[in-house]
Amino acid sequence: MIVLKVNKNKYSGWEDISITKDMTSIADTFKLSIEKGSALNVSEGDLIEIIDDDNTILKGYIEIYDISIEENKSPLILTGRSKAGDLVDCMIENYKQYNRLTPLNIISDIISDFDMSVSTNISLSTVDVFETKVGETFFNAINRLCKQTNILPISANNGDLLLTKNNKTTVSNTLKDKDLKAIKFKSDTTNQFSKYTYKKEAIVVDISDGSVSNSNMNRYRPFVGVNTDNKTNIDMANWKKNNADANSTQLEITVTGWDYEINNIVKIDSQIIKNSYLIKSINYTKGNNGKISNITLVDKGLFDV
């Protein structure tokens, strides 16, 4: 049963639910609707907790409260994001420099004024220097730091931040055709190149170029980028290649139930495709057809670099 907890009150009876989680997004999104919304004491700005079978699956803020009156009905639609949505919208007021601290320490300080914390289950090295920029969003600052240190910031189910990497955990069961309500596979080389090269900006001298070749492209198609990040050219070239490789394969599956989480590996044994993929994003829905998961899968190496 899906329960919504707001201001210590619990509400059930939701007709339609949509929740989206994505490894490339720091904030999860939700949309809930119920027929008799006038009986609920909730409003925009309220902190909510969405609970499924006694497990918290999202904690965030109601951003849009939309109610109407239709004959004897008063349908209510609530839309919002997990707590990290504020980090996407809000901007840093003051410059600050951090020296010889881990990303966990730095991000903890950056978000200290918000009602959220940050944790990690991986080992993190210290960063020599990191500086915030006045006027940039909190998310952009966090994302710059995470790109520099090859980690991913995502929303934990309790609304706090989690710093992670590509999870090598494989879901125990293999999905076969009989387990899939739908499967869609598409291969596209539009954004692939034969070689990926990154160079530093012209003001930086004596920095060697970073280049990696792509054996999947057998004709001359070079890519050259200017490296403005605090990463080596070869790391940037590898990242670009891995990203292009992963996104050239588009695999989407639909399964019954909410038994899957992002950042896990699932095996597919279908007549269309047989391979293991990383779960990049999931859109959970509940409606007339029960609980459904629409899952986007990518190459396992997408977030390795």
N, C-alpha and C positions, 0 to 999 in steps of 0.2 A: 504494500500500500504506500502511495506517495503522500507525504505529510509536509506541510509548509509551517515552519515555526517562525512567528513574528511577535516580538515583545512578550515573550514567554507563553504566548497563546499558540495552540496547534490547530491547523485547519486541514481537512481532507476533502475528498470528493472532486478532485481536479479532473475535468474531462479531457483536456488536451495539454500536453507538456512537450517542450522542445528545449534540449540542453546541448550546447556545442562546446567541445574541448579540443584544443589544437596545440601541437607541440611548438608551433611558430607564433602563438599568441599568448601573451602574458595574462590575459583575462578571459575567463569562460563566459558564455552568454546563456541567458535563459528567457523563455517565454511561457507563461502559464495562463490558462483560461478556465473559468468556472461559471456555470450558468447562474447561480444565485450569489452574485458577488456582493450585493448590498448587505449581506449578513456578516461580512468580514470587516474587522476593524484594522485595516491596513491602509497605508498611503505611500506616495512616492517619497523616497529618502529613507524608508525603513530598512533596517538590516534584517535579512531573511536567511533562513537555513532550509534547504530542500533535503528531505530525508526519505530514503527508499529502504524499506525493510530494516529500519533502525540504524541505517548507515548514512552518514552525511555525505552527499555527493556534490553539493555546491553551497557556498556561503557568500552572500554579496548583498548588493543594494538594489531596491526597486527604483528604477529610473523613470519608467512611464507607467502611470495608472490610468487605465482607459475603461470607463464603464458607461453603459447605455441602458435605457429602459425600453423594452419591447413587449407590449401587452403585459403578461404577468411575469415576464422574465427580466432579469437585470444582469446580463452577462458582463463579466469583468475579465480584462486581460492585463496581466502584469508582465513587464519586460525589464530586463536589467542585466547586470554583469557581476562577476565575482568581485571581491574587494579590490583586486588589483586594477580594476577599471579606472580608479582615481589616479593611478600612476601613469596611465596613458594620457589622461586629460590635463593634469596639473603640471605646473612648471616650477623649476628650481629658482629660488630667489637670490641665493648668494653663492659666490665662488668658494670652492673648498678643495684643498689638495690633500691627498692621502699618500703616505709613504710606508712601504714595507708592510702592507696589511693583506690579508686574504680577501677574495671577493665577498665572502660571507661577512667579514667584519665591515667592509666598505658599504655593502648594500644595507646591512643592519643600521648603519648610521644614516645613510641617505633616506631611508623610509621611516626613521625613528618617530616622526610626528604623525604618522598614519596609524590607524588601528589594525596593524598587521605586523607579522614577524617574518623572518626568513630562516630556512634551515636547509641542510644538505645531507646526503648519505654517501658523498664521495669525498676523497681527499683533495684538498685545494692548496696550491702553492701561493706564496705571497707575490704581490704585484709591486714592482719597484716604485712606480709613481702613477697615480690616477687623479685626474682633475675634473671637477664638475664645471659645467658652463651655465652662466646665468641665462635664463630664458628657455633652455632646452627642457623637454618634458622629463619627468623622473624615469619613465620607461626608456627614453633614448639614452639617458646616462647609464642605466642598468644594462641595456642592450649593448652599448659600446664596450662596457667592461666585460660582459659575458662573451662577446665575439673575440675580444683580445685574449681571453683565457680558455676558449673552446668549451664553454659550458652553455646550458640552456636554462633560462628562467621561465617557469611555468606556474600555474596556480595549483596549489594543493586543494584537496576536497574541502578543507576547513577554511578556505579563503586566504590563507597565508601563501607566501612564496616558497617555491622549492627550486633549488639549483641542482640540475641533473645533467647527465650525458646520455648518449645513445644506450638504452638499456638492452643488454644481451639476453634478458630472460625470455624464454620461449613459452607461449601458452601451451599447456599440456596436450590439448586435443587438436587434431588436424581437421581442418574444415574441408568437407567433401561436398559434391554437388547437392546431395540430399540435405545438407545443413544450411544451404544458402537459399534465401528467398530471391536473390538476384546477384549477378556478377557482371561487371563491365570492365573490359580490358582494352587499353588503347596504347599503341606505341607511336611516338612522335619524335623525329630528329630535328625539328625546326630550330631548336635552340642549342643544338650540339655543334661543336667545332673540332677541327683536327688537332689543334694545339691551343692551350690556354697559357697566356703570358701576362704577368703583372710587373709593372715598373713603378718605382717610387716617383713622387712629384719631382719636377725639374730642379727645384732648389736643393734637393738632396743629391750629393755627389758620391761617387765610388760605392754605389749600391748595386750589386749584381741582380740581373733580372731573374725572375722565377718562372720556369716553363715546365709544363707537363703535357705529354702527348695523349691522344685519345685513339685507341686501336679500333674503336667502333665506327670511326669516321674515316673512310678510305679515299676521300678527295680533299683537296686543299681548301680549308676553311679556318683561317687563323682568328683567334680572339686576343685582343690586347687591352688590358685595363690599367688604370692609374691607381696605385695603392695609396689611399689616404688614411688607412687604418693603422693601428699600432700592432701590426702583424708582419711577418716576413713575406716577401714576394712569393716564395714557394708555397707557403701555407695558403695564401690567397688563391694561387693557381689551383692547388689541390681542392680547396673549398669550392671554387667555381666549377671545376670538372665534376666533382661528386654531386653537386647540386643539379647540374645539367643532366647527368646520367640518371639520377633518381627521378627527376621530373619528366624525363622522356617517356617513362612508363607510368601510365595512369591506370590504377586499379582501384575499383570501388566495389564493395560487397555490402549486401544487406542481410542481416541475420535477426532471428527472433531473440528477444531478451536483452538485458543490459549487463552481460557477463564479461565485457572487455573494457580495458583501459588503454589510454594512449601510452606510447613509449614502451610497448611490449612487442615481441615478434610472434607472428602467427603463421602457421604452415597452411598452404592452400594446395589441395589435391583435386583439381577440377579438370574437366575435359578441355577447358580453355587454357588453363595455366597450372603449372606445378612448380611451386617455389615457396621460399619463406620471405616474408616482408615485415617491415616495421609499421606499426599502427601510428600514423601521423595525426589523424583527427577522427573524432567520432561525433555524430549527431544522434543523441538519444531522443526518441519520441515515444509518447504514449497517447493513444487515441482509441478509436473504434476497433483497431486491429491489435490492440494490446501493446506491449513494449517491443520496440524495434530499434536496432542499432544500424545506422548507415555509416560505414567505416571506410576511410581513405587510407590506402596502403602505399608505402614507398619503398624504394631500395633500402636495404639494411644499413648501407654505408652513408646515408645522407648526412647524418650529424656526427660522423666520426672525426672530422677535421675542424 
